[in-house]
């Protein structure tokens, strides 16, 4: 049975899965790229400020569990990949839902449809519900439903890799206006983060090319 994962391990797994689904051309990730992914300000709750030592330690504790693997691409820089799909026999739609919950905590099916669509194409809320039920109805469930909060029509779901949630510690719901403003800000943050990711990857390509050219000088 898999032990309860700590918050940094959860963040590392979520980031690796997110980058595979959302930006596969830049996956697997180097340690530096993974640190940046863990610390990005969009699509993350809570925000974290981790260093390379924090992330490297999480990688080393996740590898014996079979959840993170060292990529065998033969490059100069070690790169890492998740094994969530292999460990839990997940299809892409299930992986996208689990990933979103790893990155941002408890969410309603409606929120998951909006937010996880950057990683997998979900056309209807009913499709989301089918995937959620698949993850709930396993012999060892990966998700659980939380009690409905005041003012919310939908129950939220949360992942169980971090252990069973403390129901009494769950925060109260935000007002609708706050949620709307947050979603608008989130869309802007997403665009800013995509641009930052492209710039970072371009810098890495430039550095790799410079190192390659020096071999012939």
C-alpha positions as CSV (number, residue, x, y, z in Angstrom):
1,X,0.0,0.0,0.0
2,X,1.3,3.4,-1.0
3,X,2.2,5.7,2.0
4,X,0.8,9.1,2.4
5,X,2.7,11.7,0.3
6,X,3.9,15.0,1.6
7,X,3.0,18.4,0.0
8,X,6.3,18.7,-1.9
9,X,6.0,15.2,-3.3
10,X,2.4,16.0,-4.3
11,X,3.6,19.2,-6.1
12,X,6.4,17.4,-7.9
13,X,4.1,14.7,-9.2
14,X,1.5,17.1,-10.2
15,X,4.0,19.3,-12.1
16,X,5.5,16.3,-14.0
17,X,2.1,15.0,-15.0
18,X,1.0,18.5,-16.0
19,X,4.0,19.2,-18.3
20,X,3.6,15.8,-20.0
21,X,-0.1,16.5,-20.8
22,X,0.1,20.2,-21.5
23,X,3.6,20.7,-23.0
24,X,4.8,17.2,-24.2
25,X,7.5,18.7,-26.4
26,X,9.3,19.9,-23.3
27,X,8.9,16.7,-21.2
28,X,10.6,15.0,-19.3
29,X,11.9,17.8,-17.1
30,X,15.4,18.7,-15.9
31,X,15.7,19.5,-12.2
32,X,15.8,23.2,-12.9
33,X,12.7,23.1,-15.1
34,X,10.9,21.0,-12.4
35,X,11.8,23.6,-9.7
36,X,10.4,26.3,-11.9
37,X,7.2,24.3,-12.5
38,X,6.8,23.8,-8.8
39,X,7.1,27.5,-8.1
40,X,5.0,28.9,-10.9
41,X,2.2,31.2,-9.8
42,X,-0.5,30.0,-12.2
43,X,-2.5,26.8,-11.7
44,X,-1.0,26.3,-8.2
45,X,-2.7,26.3,-4.8
46,X,-1.0,26.8,-2.5
47,X,1.9,28.7,-4.0
48,X,5.3,27.4,-3.1
49,X,8.9,28.6,-3.2
50,X,11.0,25.5,-3.4
51,X,14.7,25.2,-4.1
52,X,16.6,22.5,-5.9
53,X,17.4,20.7,-2.7
54,X,13.7,20.5,-1.8
55,X,12.7,19.1,-5.2
56,X,15.7,16.7,-5.5
57,X,14.8,15.2,-2.1
58,X,11.2,14.7,-3.2
59,X,12.4,13.0,-6.4
60,X,14.6,10.6,-4.4
61,X,11.8,9.6,-2.1
62,X,9.3,9.2,-5.0
63,X,11.6,7.0,-7.1
64,X,11.6,4.0,-4.7
65,X,7.8,4.2,-4.7
66,X,7.8,3.8,-8.5
67,X,6.2,7.2,-9.0
68,X,9.1,9.1,-10.6
69,X,11.6,7.7,-13.0
70,X,14.9,8.9,-14.5
71,X,14.5,9.5,-18.2
72,X,16.8,7.4,-20.4
73,X,17.1,9.9,-23.2
74,X,20.9,9.9,-23.0
75,X,21.3,13.7,-22.6
76,X,23.9,15.5,-20.6
77,X,21.3,16.7,-18.1
78,X,19.3,14.3,-16.0
79,X,15.6,14.5,-16.7
80,X,12.7,13.1,-14.8
81,X,9.2,11.7,-15.6
82,X,6.3,10.6,-13.5
83,X,4.9,7.1,-13.5
84,X,1.4,7.8,-12.3
85,X,-0.3,6.3,-15.3
86,X,1.8,3.1,-15.0
87,X,1.5,2.8,-11.2
88,X,-2.3,3.3,-11.1
89,X,-3.3,2.2,-14.7
90,X,-4.6,5.6,-15.6
91,X,-5.9,6.7,-19.0
92,X,-5.2,10.3,-20.1
93,X,-8.6,11.7,-19.0
94,X,-8.1,10.2,-15.5
95,X,-4.6,11.5,-15.3
96,X,-5.7,15.0,-16.2
97,X,-8.3,15.1,-13.4
98,X,-5.9,13.6,-10.8
99,X,-3.2,16.1,-11.9
100,X,-5.4,19.1,-11.5
101,X,-6.3,18.0,-8.0
102,X,-2.7,17.4,-7.2
103,X,-1.8,21.0,-8.3
104,X,-4.7,23.0,-6.9
105,X,-6.4,20.9,-4.2
106,X,-10.2,20.3,-3.8
107,X,-12.4,21.4,-6.7
108,X,-15.9,20.9,-8.0
109,X,-16.6,19.0,-11.3
110,X,-17.4,22.3,-13.0
111,X,-14.0,23.7,-12.0
112,X,-12.3,20.6,-13.1
113,X,-13.9,20.7,-16.5
114,X,-12.7,24.3,-17.0
115,X,-9.2,23.9,-15.6
116,X,-8.2,20.4,-16.6
117,X,-9.2,21.0,-20.3
118,X,-5.7,22.5,-20.9
119,X,-4.4,19.0,-20.4
120,X,-7.2,16.9,-21.9
121,X,-10.2,17.8,-24.1
122,X,-13.4,17.5,-22.0
123,X,-16.5,18.5,-23.9
124,X,-19.2,18.1,-21.3
125,X,-19.7,18.0,-17.6
126,X,-21.2,14.5,-17.9
127,X,-17.9,13.4,-19.4
128,X,-16.1,14.7,-16.3
129,X,-18.5,12.9,-14.0
130,X,-17.8,9.6,-15.8
131,X,-14.1,10.0,-15.3
132,X,-14.5,11.1,-11.7
133,X,-16.7,8.0,-10.9
134,X,-14.0,5.8,-12.4
135,X,-11.5,7.2,-10.0
136,X,-13.9,7.0,-7.1
137,X,-15.1,3.4,-7.7
138,X,-11.7,1.7,-7.7
139,X,-10.8,-0.9,-5.2
140,X,-8.3,1.6,-3.9
141,X,-10.0,5.0,-4.7
142,X,-7.8,7.9,-5.8
143,X,-10.4,10.5,-5.1
144,X,-13.0,11.2,-2.5
145,X,-16.0,13.7,-2.3
146,X,-16.0,16.3,0.4
147,X,-19.2,17.5,2.2
148,X,-21.0,20.2,0.3
149,X,-20.1,23.7,1.4
150,X,-22.6,26.4,2.1
151,X,-23.5,28.4,-1.0
152,X,-22.1,25.7,-3.4
153,X,-24.3,23.6,-5.6
154,X,-21.6,21.0,-6.3
155,X,-19.6,18.9,-3.9
156,X,-15.8,19.2,-4.3
157,X,-13.5,16.4,-4.8
158,X,-9.9,15.9,-3.6
159,X,-7.2,13.4,-4.3
160,X,-6.2,10.7,-1.7
161,X,-2.4,10.4,-2.4
162,X,-1.9,12.9,0.4
163,X,-4.1,10.9,2.7
164,X,-7.7,11.3,3.8
165,X,-8.6,15.0,4.1
166,X,-9.3,16.7,7.5
167,X,-12.9,17.7,7.0
168,X,-13.0,20.1,10.0
169,X,-10.0,22.0,8.6
170,X,-11.6,22.6,5.2
171,X,-11.9,26.4,4.5
172,X,-15.2,28.1,3.9
173,X,-16.3,28.9,0.4
174,X,-15.5,32.2,-1.3
175,X,-18.2,34.6,-2.4
176,X,-19.3,34.3,-6.1
177,X,-17.7,37.7,-7.0
178,X,-14.4,36.6,-5.6
179,X,-14.5,33.3,-7.5
180,X,-15.3,35.2,-10.8
181,X,-12.4,37.6,-10.2
182,X,-10.1,34.7,-9.4
183,X,-11.0,32.9,-12.6
184,X,-10.3,36.0,-14.7
185,X,-7.0,36.5,-13.0
186,X,-6.2,32.8,-13.5
187,X,-6.7,33.0,-17.3
188,X,-4.3,35.9,-17.4
189,X,-1.8,34.1,-15.3
190,X,-2.1,31.0,-17.5
191,X,-1.1,33.1,-20.6
192,X,1.8,34.7,-18.7
193,X,3.0,31.4,-17.6
194,X,2.9,29.9,-21.1
195,X,5.0,32.8,-22.3
196,X,7.5,32.3,-19.5
197,X,7.7,28.6,-20.2
198,X,8.5,29.2,-23.8
199,X,11.1,31.8,-22.9
200,X,12.7,29.4,-20.4
201,X,12.8,26.5,-22.9
202,X,14.3,28.8,-25.5
203,X,17.1,29.8,-23.1
204,X,17.7,26.1,-22.4
205,X,17.9,25.3,-26.1
206,X,20.4,28.2,-26.6
207,X,22.5,26.9,-23.7
208,X,22.5,23.4,-25.2
209,X,23.5,24.7,-28.6
210,X,26.3,26.8,-27.1
211,X,27.7,23.8,-25.3
212,X,27.4,21.6,-28.4
213,X,29.2,24.2,-30.6
214,X,32.1,24.5,-28.1
215,X,32.9,20.8,-28.7
216,X,34.1,21.8,-32.1
217,X,36.1,24.9,-31.2
